[in-house]
Amino acid sequence: MSTYTPIEVRTDASNSTELPTGRKLSLADTGTGLLVFASVEDGVGRELVAFADVSDWSAIRSALQHRGLGVGAMYHLPVVDATDLIRILEEGDD
């Protein structure tokens, strides 16, 4: 079962070139990888912006379908290195 973990982190240009800047990130653990979400600019809702630490893309596909998200995201959203994501999250804790 996946979990939704809100993380109060704001990205900026120095954090990552693959993640949107100035938005709060949240993660959903699928058991075979992380779905990385960012708050939408108007503050209501969130959007899938990246993946991290993926070991099984077919399970990610199923997780996207289960959430009602398009599976095309697997082909055009970035895969963020898990160590970079951890660094970004740790910087946000400061």
C-alpha positions as CSV (number, residue, x, y, z in Angstrom):
1,M,0.0,0.0,0.0
2,S,1.3,3.4,-0.8
3,T,1.6,6.3,1.6
4,Y,1.3,10.0,1.0
5,T,3.8,12.0,3.0
6,P,3.6,15.8,2.8
7,I,7.0,17.4,3.0
8,E,7.4,21.1,3.7
9,V,10.2,21.8,1.2
10,R,10.5,24.6,-1.3
11,T,12.7,24.0,-4.2
12,D,14.8,26.7,-5.8
13,A,17.1,26.8,-8.8
14,S,20.1,25.7,-6.7
15,N,18.3,22.6,-5.4
16,S,17.6,20.9,-8.7
17,T,17.2,21.6,-12.3
18,E,14.6,18.9,-12.7
19,L,12.1,19.9,-10.0
20,P,9.8,23.0,-10.2
21,T,11.1,25.9,-8.2
22,G,9.3,27.6,-5.2
23,R,6.8,24.8,-4.6
24,K,6.2,22.4,-1.7
25,L,7.1,18.7,-2.5
26,S,5.3,15.6,-1.3
27,L,6.1,11.9,-1.9
28,A,4.0,8.8,-2.4
29,D,5.8,5.6,-1.8
30,T,4.6,2.8,-4.1
31,G,6.8,0.1,-2.7
32,T,8.9,0.1,-5.9
33,G,9.6,3.7,-6.2
34,L,8.6,7.2,-5.2
35,L,6.1,9.5,-7.0
36,V,7.2,13.1,-6.4
37,F,4.4,15.7,-6.3
38,A,4.6,19.5,-6.1
39,S,1.9,21.8,-5.0
40,V,0.2,23.6,-7.8
41,E,0.9,27.3,-8.2
42,D,-2.6,28.4,-7.1
43,G,-2.1,26.4,-3.9
44,V,-5.0,24.0,-4.4
45,G,-4.0,20.4,-5.1
46,R,-0.8,18.8,-6.4
47,E,0.7,17.5,-9.6
48,L,3.1,14.7,-10.4
49,V,6.5,16.2,-11.3
50,A,9.0,13.4,-11.1
51,F,9.9,9.8,-10.0
52,A,12.7,8.6,-7.7
53,D,14.3,5.3,-6.7
54,V,12.2,3.2,-9.2
55,S,12.9,-0.5,-9.2
56,D,9.8,-1.7,-11.1
57,W,8.2,0.4,-13.8
58,S,5.2,-1.9,-14.2
59,A,4.3,-1.3,-10.6
60,I,4.7,2.4,-11.1
61,R,2.3,2.2,-14.1
62,S,-0.2,0.4,-11.9
63,A,0.2,3.0,-9.1
64,L,-0.5,5.8,-11.6
65,Q,-3.6,4.0,-13.0
66,H,-4.8,3.4,-9.4
67,R,-4.5,7.2,-8.7
68,G,-6.3,8.1,-12.0
69,L,-3.1,9.6,-13.4
70,G,-2.0,9.2,-17.0
71,V,0.7,6.5,-17.6
72,G,2.3,8.7,-20.2
73,A,4.0,10.5,-17.4
74,M,6.4,7.6,-17.2
75,Y,7.8,8.6,-20.5
76,H,8.2,12.3,-20.1
77,L,8.7,13.2,-16.5
78,P,12.2,13.1,-15.0
79,V,13.6,10.5,-12.8
80,V,15.3,12.3,-9.9
81,D,18.3,10.7,-8.3
82,A,17.3,9.5,-4.8
83,T,20.4,10.9,-3.2
84,D,19.7,14.3,-4.8
85,L,16.1,14.1,-3.5
86,I,17.3,13.3,0.0
87,R,19.7,16.2,-0.1
88,I,16.9,18.6,-1.2
89,L,14.6,17.3,1.6
90,E,17.4,17.7,4.2
91,E,18.1,21.2,3.1
92,G,14.4,22.0,3.6
93,D,14.6,20.9,7.2
94,D,17.0,23.7,8.0
